[in-house]
Amino acid sequence: MKIFNKLSELKSSLGTELGVTDYLIVSQEMIDSFARATYDLQWIHTDPEKAAAFSPFKTTVAHGFLTLSLAPKFMSELMTVKSVKMGLNYGTNKVRFTSAVPSGSKVRMRGVLRDLEEVENGMKITLDCTFEIEGKEKPACVAEFISVLYE
């Protein structure tokens, strides 16, 4: 984890990799909870028996947006800025779901600090996020994730 005392120190890491998180198991329970929360109950996510019989993956898979929603959790593992009082998810630029995440897979995130923009009382940061699946070459998701951090 990279630790910064204040937002202005982020400038020294612009364009560099902040690091790689630990792996997180994407369990069927996590997938089911996300399905209920988002009302996306498609069988490819929630019905292991049907997925085993009919899905090309032979198991249930996580929602792409579940994978992307892990960005704030993983971001907090990559860096902290001691002076920040709060942060907001601002959005994303480019997002691609490039590989399915089968239930039970281990996922981690690699983050590169792409851009910084000063805002009143804070900084808008853009992070290049690559969500990797243990044992797979192709990532699950690549995204430009934007947050606003306030001091």
C-alpha positions as CSV (number, residue, x, y, z in Angstrom):
1,M,0.0,0.0,0.0
2,K,1.2,3.5,-0.9
3,I,0.6,6.1,1.9
4,F,0.5,9.8,1.1
5,N,0.2,12.5,3.7
6,K,-1.8,14.9,1.5
7,L,-3.3,14.9,-2.0
8,S,-0.6,17.1,-3.5
9,E,1.8,14.2,-3.0
10,L,-0.1,12.1,-5.5
11,K,1.6,14.1,-8.3
12,S,4.8,12.2,-7.7
13,S,3.0,8.9,-8.6
14,L,1.3,10.1,-11.7
15,G,1.7,7.5,-14.5
16,T,3.0,4.8,-12.1
17,E,1.6,1.6,-10.9
18,L,0.3,2.0,-7.3
19,G,0.4,-1.8,-6.8
20,V,-1.6,-5.0,-6.9
21,T,-4.2,-6.0,-4.3
22,D,-4.5,-9.3,-2.6
23,Y,-6.9,-11.8,-4.2
24,L,-10.6,-11.8,-3.2
25,I,-12.7,-14.9,-3.7
26,V,-15.9,-14.1,-5.7
27,S,-18.2,-16.6,-4.1
28,Q,-21.7,-17.7,-5.2
29,E,-23.1,-16.0,-2.1
30,M,-21.5,-12.7,-3.2
31,I,-22.9,-13.2,-6.7
32,D,-26.4,-13.9,-5.3
33,S,-26.3,-10.9,-3.0
34,F,-25.3,-8.7,-6.0
35,A,-28.1,-10.2,-8.1
36,R,-30.7,-9.4,-5.5
37,A,-29.4,-5.9,-4.9
38,T,-29.4,-5.1,-8.6
39,Y,-32.5,-7.2,-9.7
40,D,-30.3,-8.9,-12.2
41,L,-31.3,-12.5,-11.5
42,Q,-30.4,-14.0,-14.8
43,W,-29.7,-17.7,-14.4
44,I,-26.2,-17.5,-15.7
45,H,-25.4,-15.8,-12.4
46,T,-27.8,-17.4,-9.9
47,D,-28.6,-21.0,-11.0
48,P,-25.6,-23.3,-10.6
49,E,-27.4,-26.4,-12.0
50,K,-28.7,-24.6,-15.1
51,A,-25.4,-23.0,-15.6
52,A,-23.6,-26.3,-15.4
53,A,-25.9,-27.7,-18.1
54,F,-26.3,-24.8,-20.5
55,S,-23.6,-22.1,-19.9
56,P,-20.4,-22.2,-22.0
57,F,-18.6,-21.6,-18.7
58,K,-20.2,-24.7,-17.0
59,T,-20.7,-22.7,-13.8
60,T,-22.3,-19.5,-12.7
61,V,-20.4,-16.3,-13.4
62,A,-20.2,-13.0,-11.6
63,H,-21.9,-9.9,-13.1
64,G,-19.5,-7.7,-14.9
65,F,-20.7,-4.8,-12.7
66,L,-20.0,-6.8,-9.6
67,T,-16.4,-7.0,-10.7
68,L,-16.3,-3.3,-11.4
69,S,-18.0,-2.5,-8.1
70,L,-14.9,-3.9,-6.3
71,A,-12.8,-0.9,-7.5
72,P,-13.4,1.2,-4.3
73,K,-12.5,-1.7,-2.0
74,F,-9.4,-2.5,-4.0
75,M,-8.4,1.1,-4.3
76,S,-8.4,1.4,-0.5
77,E,-5.9,-1.5,-0.5
78,L,-3.6,0.2,-3.0
79,M,-3.4,3.7,-1.4
80,T,-4.4,5.9,1.4
81,V,-4.1,9.7,1.7
82,K,-4.0,10.7,5.4
83,S,-5.5,14.1,4.8
84,V,-8.6,12.9,3.0
85,K,-11.8,13.4,4.9
86,M,-14.1,11.7,2.3
87,G,-14.2,10.3,-1.2
88,L,-16.8,10.0,-3.9
89,N,-17.1,7.6,-6.8
90,Y,-17.3,10.0,-9.8
91,G,-17.7,7.5,-12.6
92,T,-15.8,5.7,-15.3
93,N,-14.4,6.5,-18.7
94,K,-13.7,3.3,-20.6
95,V,-14.9,0.0,-19.2
96,R,-14.6,-3.4,-20.8
97,F,-15.6,-6.8,-19.4
98,T,-13.0,-8.9,-21.2
99,S,-13.4,-12.2,-19.5
100,A,-16.1,-14.0,-17.4
101,V,-15.4,-14.5,-13.6
102,P,-16.6,-18.0,-12.7
103,S,-18.0,-18.4,-9.2
104,G,-15.3,-19.3,-6.8
105,S,-12.6,-17.4,-8.8
106,K,-10.0,-15.3,-7.1
107,V,-9.9,-11.7,-8.4
108,R,-7.4,-8.9,-7.7
109,M,-6.9,-5.4,-9.1
110,R,-3.8,-3.7,-10.5
111,G,-4.0,0.1,-10.4
112,V,-2.1,2.8,-12.3
113,L,-2.6,6.5,-11.4
114,R,-3.6,7.9,-14.8
115,D,-4.7,11.4,-14.2
116,L,-5.1,14.1,-11.5
117,E,-7.3,17.2,-11.6
118,E,-7.5,19.7,-8.8
119,V,-11.0,20.5,-7.6
120,E,-12.2,22.7,-4.8
121,N,-10.9,21.2,-1.6
122,G,-9.7,18.1,-3.3
123,M,-8.5,16.2,-6.3
124,K,-10.3,14.2,-9.0
125,I,-8.2,11.1,-9.7
126,T,-8.4,8.6,-12.5
127,L,-7.1,5.2,-12.0
128,D,-6.4,2.6,-14.7
129,C,-7.8,-0.6,-13.1
130,T,-7.1,-4.1,-14.4
131,F,-9.1,-6.8,-12.6
132,E,-7.1,-10.0,-12.9
133,I,-8.4,-13.6,-12.3
134,E,-5.9,-16.0,-10.7
135,G,-4.5,-18.4,-13.2
136,K,-5.9,-16.6,-16.3
137,E,-3.9,-14.5,-18.7
138,K,-6.9,-12.3,-19.9
139,P,-8.2,-9.9,-17.3
140,A,-11.9,-9.9,-16.2
141,C,-12.3,-6.1,-16.6
142,V,-10.3,-3.1,-17.6
143,A,-11.6,0.4,-16.6
144,E,-10.7,4.0,-16.1
145,F,-12.2,4.6,-12.6
146,I,-12.6,8.1,-11.4
147,S,-12.9,9.3,-7.8
148,V,-13.0,12.6,-6.1
149,L,-11.1,12.9,-2.8
150,Y,-11.7,15.8,-0.5
151,E,-9.3,17.2,2.2
